[in-house]
């Protein structure tokens, strides 16, 4: 089961997060196959002042390492 973590700026509404999750899930299924029910989306709210974290992929090394 794929788990996709999405970092978004704080203040996004539940509707915005649902729309994002739907789009990401559809893209995953179209690209990799499987079913939408198998995809798990985890949202992490990030402060707007923390551009470095919000713009960094989870797979990128931590800054300074």
C-alpha positions in Angstrom: 0.0 0.0 0.0 1.6 3.4 -1.0 1.7 6.0 1.7 2.1 9.6 0.3 3.1 12.4 2.6 2.1 15.9 1.6 3.4 19.0 3.3 1.0 22.0 3.0 1.1 25.4 4.4 -1.1 25.8 7.5 -4.6 27.1 7.0 -5.7 24.8 4.2 -9.4 23.8 4.5 -10.6 20.3 4.7 -12.1 20.7 1.2 -8.7 21.8 -0.2 -7.0 18.8 1.4 -9.7 16.5 0.0 -9.2 17.9 -3.5 -5.5 17.5 -3.2 -5.7 14.0 -1.9 -8.1 13.1 -4.8 -5.8 14.5 -7.4 -2.7 12.8 -6.0 -4.5 9.5 -5.6 -5.8 9.6 -9.2 -2.3 10.5 -10.5 -0.8 7.6 -8.5 -3.4 5.1 -9.8 -3.1 6.3 -13.4 0.7 6.0 -13.2 1.3 3.0 -11.0 -1.9 1.1 -11.1 -3.8 -0.3 -8.2 -7.0 1.0 -6.6 -7.7 4.3 -5.0 -8.6 2.6 -1.7 -5.0 1.3 -1.4 -3.5 4.8 -1.3 -2.9 6.5 2.0 -2.4 10.2 2.1 -0.8 11.9 5.2 -0.9 15.6 5.4 1.6 17.6 7.5 0.8 21.3 8.1 3.9 23.5 7.8 4.1 27.1 9.0 4.1 29.6 6.1 7.3 31.1 7.4 9.1 27.7 7.0 9.7 27.8 3.3 12.6 25.4 3.5 10.5 22.6 4.9 7.5 23.2 2.7 9.6 23.2 -0.4 11.7 20.1 0.5 10.8 16.6 -0.6 10.7 14.1 2.3 13.4 12.1 0.4 15.8 15.0 0.3 18.6 15.0 2.8 18.1 17.3 5.8 19.6 20.7 5.4 23.2 20.8 6.7 23.9 17.1 6.3 
